[in-house]
Amino acid sequence: MVAYRFLTVAILVVHVGWLGYVAFGGFLAWRWPGALWPHVGAVAWGVALIAAGLECPLTKAEDWSRQNAGEPALTAGFVDRYVEGVIYPERYTGLVQVLVAFVVTISWAGAYQIMRRRTEPTPSH
């Protein structure tokens, strides 16, 4: 049972990291341009989860590990339990989603500009 509790905590840490990556991972492409495409995939996955109302595999894994640790099954997803109403009031969910979209857009626009500058021919004198 202790191993499943440890696994649950590890899954929660990965989940927090994943949400952080979805929101801010585009800035990694400012330094490492190849990081842009994995971030595009992560954002697409996040949008699909929200738009289609899908259950996140990390939430399913957490639920499984919790149940194997002898705890009750989850009744809500990660964001519903640990983010909405904890980090910000639930009524601001739409605003937070727009702000995250804005941050992602800024990160991608900056990555594009940096990549464009790196590929532009340098003027020769």
FIKE-920893 format. One record per atom (N, C-alpha, C): residue number from 1; atom name; z, x, y. Coordinates in steps of 0.2 Angstrom, whole numbers. Layout:
BEGIN
(nukol NUM 'CA' (Z X Y))
...
% end
This chain:
BEGIN
(nukol 1 'N' (0 4 -6))
(nukol 1 'CA' (0 0 0))
(nukol 1 'C' (0 4 6))
(nukol 2 'N' (3 10 6))
(nukol 2 'CA' (4 14 12))
(nukol 2 'C' (-3 17 14))
(nukol 3 'N' (-7 18 8))
(nukol 3 'CA' (-14 21 9))
(nukol 3 'C' (-18 16 13))
(nukol 4 'N' (-17 10 11))
(nukol 4 'CA' (-21 4 14))
(nukol 4 'C' (-19 3 22))
(nukol 5 'N' (-13 4 23))
(nukol 5 'CA' (-11 4 30))
(nukol 5 'C' (-13 9 34))
(nukol 6 'N' (-13 15 31))
(nukol 6 'CA' (-16 21 35))
(nukol 6 'C' (-24 20 36))
(nukol 7 'N' (-27 17 31))
(nukol 7 'CA' (-34 16 31))
(nukol 7 'C' (-35 10 37))
(nukol 8 'N' (-31 5 37))
(nukol 8 'CA' (-32 0 43))
(nukol 8 'C' (-31 4 49))
(nukol 9 'N' (-27 8 50))
(nukol 9 'CA' (-26 12 57))
(nukol 9 'C' (-32 16 58))
(nukol 10 'N' (-35 19 53))
(nukol 10 'CA' (-41 23 54))
(nukol 10 'C' (-47 19 56))
(nukol 11 'N' (-47 13 53))
(nukol 11 'CA' (-53 9 55))
(nukol 11 'C' (-52 6 62))
(nukol 12 'N' (-46 5 64))
(nukol 12 'CA' (-45 3 71))
(nukol 12 'C' (-46 8 76))
(nukol 13 'N' (-45 15 74))
(nukol 13 'CA' (-47 20 78))
(nukol 13 'C' (-54 21 79))
(nukol 14 'N' (-58 20 73))
(nukol 14 'CA' (-65 20 73))
(nukol 14 'C' (-68 15 77))
(nukol 15 'N' (-65 9 77))
(nukol 15 'CA' (-67 3 81))
(nukol 15 'C' (-67 4 88))
(nukol 16 'N' (-61 7 90))
(nukol 16 'CA' (-60 8 97))
(nukol 16 'C' (-65 13 100))
(nukol 17 'N' (-66 19 96))
(nukol 17 'CA' (-71 24 97))
(nukol 17 'C' (-78 21 97))
(nukol 18 'N' (-80 16 93))
(nukol 18 'CA' (-86 13 93))
(nukol 18 'C' (-88 9 99))
(nukol 19 'N' (-83 5 101))
(nukol 19 'CA' (-83 1 107))
(nukol 19 'C' (-84 6 113))
(nukol 20 'N' (-80 11 114))
(nukol 20 'CA' (-81 16 119))
(nukol 20 'C' (-88 19 119))
(nukol 21 'N' (-91 21 113))
(nukol 21 'CA' (-97 23 112))
(nukol 21 'C' (-103 18 115))
(nukol 22 'N' (-102 12 113))
(nukol 22 'CA' (-107 7 115))
(nukol 22 'C' (-107 7 123))
(nukol 23 'N' (-101 7 126))
(nukol 23 'CA' (-101 6 133))
(nukol 23 'C' (-103 12 137))
(nukol 24 'N' (-101 18 134))
(nukol 24 'CA' (-102 24 138))
(nukol 24 'C' (-106 30 135))
(nukol 25 'N' (-108 28 129))
(nukol 25 'CA' (-112 33 125))
(nukol 25 'C' (-118 36 128))
(nukol 26 'N' (-121 31 132))
(nukol 26 'CA' (-128 33 136))
(nukol 26 'C' (-127 39 140))
(nukol 27 'N' (-121 41 142))
(nukol 27 'CA' (-120 46 147))
(nukol 27 'C' (-120 53 143))
(nukol 28 'N' (-119 53 136))
(nukol 28 'CA' (-120 59 132))
(nukol 28 'C' (-128 61 132))
(nukol 29 'N' (-132 56 133))
(nukol 29 'CA' (-139 58 134))
(nukol 29 'C' (-141 62 140))
(nukol 30 'N' (-136 62 145))
(nukol 30 'CA' (-137 66 151))
(nukol 30 'C' (-137 73 149))
(nukol 31 'N' (-133 75 144))
(nukol 31 'CA' (-132 82 142))
(nukol 31 'C' (-137 83 136))
(nukol 32 'N' (-137 79 132))
(nukol 32 'CA' (-141 79 125))
(nukol 32 'C' (-146 74 125))
(nukol 33 'N' (-152 75 127))
(nukol 33 'CA' (-157 69 127))
(nukol 33 'C' (-158 66 120))
(nukol 34 'N' (-157 69 115))
(nukol 34 'CA' (-158 66 108))
(nukol 34 'C' (-152 61 107))
(nukol 35 'N' (-147 61 111))
(nukol 35 'CA' (-142 56 110))
(nukol 35 'C' (-144 49 112))
(nukol 36 'N' (-149 49 116))
(nukol 36 'CA' (-151 42 118))
(nukol 36 'C' (-153 37 113))
(nukol 37 'N' (-157 39 108))
(nukol 37 'CA' (-159 34 103))
(nukol 37 'C' (-154 31 99))
(nukol 38 'N' (-149 35 96))
(nukol 38 'CA' (-143 32 93))
(nukol 38 'C' (-140 28 97))
(nukol 39 'N' (-139 29 104))
(nukol 39 'CA' (-135 24 108))
(nukol 39 'C' (-139 18 109))
(nukol 40 'N' (-146 18 109))
(nukol 40 'CA' (-150 12 110))
(nukol 40 'C' (-149 8 104))
(nukol 41 'N' (-148 11 98))
(nukol 41 'CA' (-147 7 92))
(nukol 41 'C' (-140 4 92))
(nukol 42 'N' (-135 8 94))
(nukol 42 'CA' (-128 5 94))
(nukol 42 'C' (-128 -1 99))
(nukol 43 'N' (-131 0 105))
(nukol 43 'CA' (-131 -6 110))
(nukol 43 'C' (-135 -12 107))
(nukol 44 'N' (-140 -11 104))
(nukol 44 'CA' (-144 -16 100))
(nukol 44 'C' (-140 -20 95))
(nukol 45 'N' (-136 -16 91))
(nukol 45 'CA' (-132 -19 86))
(nukol 45 'C' (-126 -23 90))
(nukol 46 'N' (-123 -20 95))
(nukol 46 'CA' (-118 -24 98))
(nukol 46 'C' (-120 -30 101))
(nukol 47 'N' (-126 -30 104))
(nukol 47 'CA' (-129 -36 107))
(nukol 47 'C' (-131 -41 102))
(nukol 48 'N' (-133 -39 96))
(nukol 48 'CA' (-135 -43 90))
(nukol 48 'C' (-128 -46 88))
(nukol 49 'N' (-123 -43 87))
(nukol 49 'CA' (-117 -46 85))
(nukol 49 'C' (-114 -51 90))
(nukol 50 'N' (-115 -50 96))
(nukol 50 'CA' (-113 -55 101))
(nukol 50 'C' (-117 -61 101))
(nukol 51 'N' (-124 -60 101))
(nukol 51 'CA' (-129 -65 102))
(nukol 51 'C' (-129 -69 96))
(nukol 52 'N' (-129 -66 90))
(nukol 52 'CA' (-129 -70 84))
(nukol 52 'C' (-123 -72 81))
(nukol 53 'N' (-117 -70 84))
(nukol 53 'CA' (-111 -72 82))
(nukol 53 'C' (-109 -69 75))
(nukol 54 'N' (-112 -63 74))
(nukol 54 'CA' (-111 -60 67))
(nukol 54 'C' (-104 -57 67))
(nukol 55 'N' (-101 -56 61))
(nukol 55 'CA' (-95 -52 60))
(nukol 55 'C' (-96 -45 59))
(nukol 56 'N' (-93 -41 63))
(nukol 56 'CA' (-94 -34 63))
(nukol 56 'C' (-91 -31 56))
(nukol 57 'N' (-95 -26 53))
(nukol 57 'CA' (-93 -23 47))
(nukol 57 'C' (-86 -20 47))
(nukol 58 'N' (-84 -17 53))
(nukol 58 'CA' (-78 -14 54))
(nukol 58 'C' (-72 -19 54))
(nukol 59 'N' (-74 -25 56))
(nukol 59 'CA' (-69 -30 56))
(nukol 59 'C' (-68 -32 49))
(nukol 60 'N' (-73 -33 45))
(nukol 60 'CA' (-73 -35 38))
(nukol 60 'C' (-69 -29 34))
(nukol 61 'N' (-70 -23 36))
(nukol 61 'CA' (-67 -17 32))
(nukol 61 'C' (-59 -18 34))
(nukol 62 'N' (-58 -19 40))
(nukol 62 'CA' (-51 -19 42))
(nukol 62 'C' (-47 -25 39))
(nukol 63 'N' (-50 -31 38))
(nukol 63 'CA' (-48 -37 35))
(nukol 63 'C' (-46 -35 28))
(nukol 64 'N' (-51 -32 24))
(nukol 64 'CA' (-50 -30 17))
(nukol 64 'C' (-44 -25 16))
(nukol 65 'N' (-44 -20 21))
(nukol 65 'CA' (-38 -15 20))
(nukol 65 'C' (-32 -18 22))
(nukol 66 'N' (-31 -23 26))
(nukol 66 'CA' (-25 -26 28))
(nukol 66 'C' (-23 -31 22))
(nukol 67 'N' (-27 -34 19))
(nukol 67 'CA' (-26 -38 13))
(nukol 67 'C' (-23 -34 7))
(nukol 68 'N' (-27 -28 6))
(nukol 68 'CA' (-24 -24 1))
(nukol 68 'C' (-18 -21 3))
(nukol 69 'N' (-16 -21 9))
(nukol 69 'CA' (-9 -18 11))
(nukol 69 'C' (-4 -23 10))
(nukol 70 'N' (-6 -29 8))
(nukol 70 'CA' (-1 -35 8))
(nukol 70 'C' (0 -39 14))
(nukol 71 'N' (-5 -38 19))
(nukol 71 'CA' (-4 -42 25))
(nukol 71 'C' (-9 -48 25))
(nukol 72 'N' (-8 -53 29))
(nukol 72 'CA' (-12 -59 29))
(nukol 72 'C' (-19 -57 31))
(nukol 73 'N' (-24 -61 30))
(nukol 73 'CA' (-31 -60 32))
(nukol 73 'C' (-31 -61 39))
(nukol 74 'N' (-36 -58 42))
(nukol 74 'CA' (-37 -59 49))
(nukol 74 'C' (-40 -66 51))
(nukol 75 'N' (-38 -68 57))
(nukol 75 'CA' (-40 -74 59))
(nukol 75 'C' (-45 -74 65))
(nukol 76 'N' (-46 -67 68))
(nukol 76 'CA' (-50 -66 74))
(nukol 76 'C' (-53 -59 73))
(nukol 77 'N' (-58 -58 77))
(nukol 77 'CA' (-61 -51 77))
(nukol 77 'C' (-58 -46 81))
(nukol 78 'N' (-60 -40 81))
(nukol 78 'CA' (-56 -35 85))
(nukol 78 'C' (-56 -36 92))
(nukol 79 'N' (-61 -38 95))
(nukol 79 'CA' (-61 -39 102))
(nukol 79 'C' (-56 -45 104))
(nukol 80 'N' (-57 -50 100))
(nukol 80 'CA' (-53 -56 101))
(nukol 80 'C' (-45 -54 101))
(nukol 81 'N' (-43 -50 96))
(nukol 81 'CA' (-36 -48 95))
(nukol 81 'C' (-34 -43 100))
(nukol 82 'N' (-38 -37 101))
(nukol 82 'CA' (-35 -31 104))
(nukol 82 'C' (-38 -30 111))
(nukol 83 'N' (-43 -34 113))
(nukol 83 'CA' (-46 -32 120))
(nukol 83 'C' (-45 -38 124))
(nukol 84 'N' (-48 -44 123))
(nukol 84 'CA' (-48 -50 127))
(nukol 84 'C' (-40 -52 127))
(nukol 85 'N' (-38 -53 133))
(nukol 85 'CA' (-31 -55 134))
(nukol 85 'C' (-26 -49 134))
(nukol 86 'N' (-28 -44 132))
(nukol 86 'CA' (-24 -38 132))
(nukol 86 'C' (-26 -33 137))
(nukol 87 'N' (-32 -31 137))
(nukol 87 'CA' (-35 -26 142))
(nukol 87 'C' (-37 -30 148))
(nukol 88 'N' (-40 -36 147))
(nukol 88 'CA' (-42 -41 153))
(nukol 88 'C' (-41 -48 151))
(nukol 89 'N' (-40 -52 155))
(nukol 89 'CA' (-40 -59 154))
(nukol 89 'C' (-46 -62 150))
(nukol 90 'N' (-45 -66 145))
(nukol 90 'CA' (-51 -69 142))
(nukol 90 'C' (-56 -72 146))
(nukol 91 'N' (-54 -75 152))
(nukol 91 'CA' (-59 -79 156))
(nukol 91 'C' (-64 -74 159))
(nukol 92 'N' (-62 -67 159))
(nukol 92 'CA' (-67 -63 162))
(nukol 92 'C' (-72 -59 157))
(nukol 93 'N' (-72 -62 151))
(nukol 93 'CA' (-76 -59 146))
(nukol 93 'C' (-83 -58 148))
(nukol 94 'N' (-86 -64 151))
(nukol 94 'CA' (-93 -63 153))
(nukol 94 'C' (-94 -58 158))
(nukol 95 'N' (-89 -57 163))
(nukol 95 'CA' (-90 -52 168))
(nukol 95 'C' (-89 -45 165))
(nukol 96 'N' (-85 -44 160))
(nukol 96 'CA' (-84 -38 157))
(nukol 96 'C' (-91 -36 153))
(nukol 97 'N' (-94 -41 150))
(nukol 97 'CA' (-100 -40 147))
(nukol 97 'C' (-105 -38 152))
(nukol 98 'N' (-106 -41 157))
(nukol 98 'CA' (-111 -39 163))
(nukol 98 'C' (-109 -32 165))
(nukol 99 'N' (-103 -30 166))
(nukol 99 'CA' (-101 -24 169))
(nukol 99 'C' (-103 -18 163))
(nukol 100 'N' (-102 -20 157))
(nukol 100 'CA' (-104 -15 152))
(nukol 100 'C' (-111 -14 152))
(nukol 101 'N' (-115 -20 152))
(nukol 101 'CA' (-122 -19 153))
(nukol 101 'C' (-124 -15 159))
(nukol 102 'N' (-121 -16 164))
(nukol 102 'CA' (-122 -12 170))
(nukol 102 'C' (-121 -4 169))
(nukol 103 'N' (-115 -3 166))
(nukol 103 'CA' (-114 4 164))
(nukol 103 'C' (-119 7 160))
(nukol 104 'N' (-121 3 155))
(nukol 104 'CA' (-126 6 150))
(nukol 104 'C' (-133 7 153))
(nukol 105 'N' (-135 2 158))
(nukol 105 'CA' (-141 3 162))
(nukol 105 'C' (-141 9 166))
(nukol 106 'N' (-135 10 169))
(nukol 106 'CA' (-134 16 174))
(nukol 106 'C' (-135 22 169))
(nukol 107 'N' (-132 22 164))
(nukol 107 'CA' (-132 28 159))
(nukol 107 'C' (-139 30 157))
(nukol 108 'N' (-143 24 155))
(nukol 108 'CA' (-150 25 153))
(nukol 108 'C' (-154 27 158))
(nukol 109 'N' (-153 24 164))
(nukol 109 'CA' (-158 26 170))
(nukol 109 'C' (-156 34 172))
(nukol 110 'N' (-150 36 172))
(nukol 110 'CA' (-149 43 173))
(nukol 110 'C' (-152 47 168))
(nukol 111 'N' (-151 45 161))
(nukol 111 'CA' (-154 49 156))
(nukol 111 'C' (-162 50 157))
(nukol 112 'N' (-165 44 159))
(nukol 112 'CA' (-172 44 160))
(nukol 112 'C' (-174 49 165))
(nukol 113 'N' (-170 49 171))
(nukol 113 'CA' (-172 53 176))
(nukol 113 'C' (-171 61 174))
(nukol 114 'N' (-165 62 171))
(nukol 114 'CA' (-164 69 169))
(nukol 114 'C' (-170 72 164))
(nukol 115 'N' (-172 67 159))
(nukol 115 'CA' (-177 69 154))
(nukol 115 'C' (-183 70 158))
(nukol 116 'N' (-185 66 163))
(nukol 116 'CA' (-191 66 167))
(nukol 116 'C' (-191 73 170))
(nukol 117 'N' (-186 75 174))
(nukol 117 'CA' (-186 81 177))
(nukol 117 'C' (-187 87 173))
(nukol 118 'N' (-184 87 167))
(nukol 118 'CA' (-184 92 162))
(nukol 118 'C' (-191 93 159))
(nukol 119 'N' (-195 88 159))
(nukol 119 'CA' (-202 88 157))
(nukol 119 'C' (-207 89 162))
(nukol 120 'N' (-205 88 168))
(nukol 120 'CA' (-210 89 174))
(nukol 120 'C' (-212 97 174))
(nukol 121 'N' (-219 98 176))
(nukol 121 'CA' (-220 105 176))
(nukol 121 'C' (-217 108 183))
(nukol 122 'N' (-215 114 183))
(nukol 122 'CA' (-212 117 189))
(nukol 122 'C' (-218 120 193))
(nukol 123 'N' (-217 119 199))
(nukol 123 'CA' (-223 122 204))
(nukol 123 'C' (-222 129 203))
(nukol 124 'N' (-228 132 203))
(nukol 124 'CA' (-229 140 203))
(nukol 124 'C' (-231 142 210))
(nukol 125 'N' (-228 148 212))
(nukol 125 'CA' (-230 150 218))
(nukol 125 'C' (-234 157 217))
% end
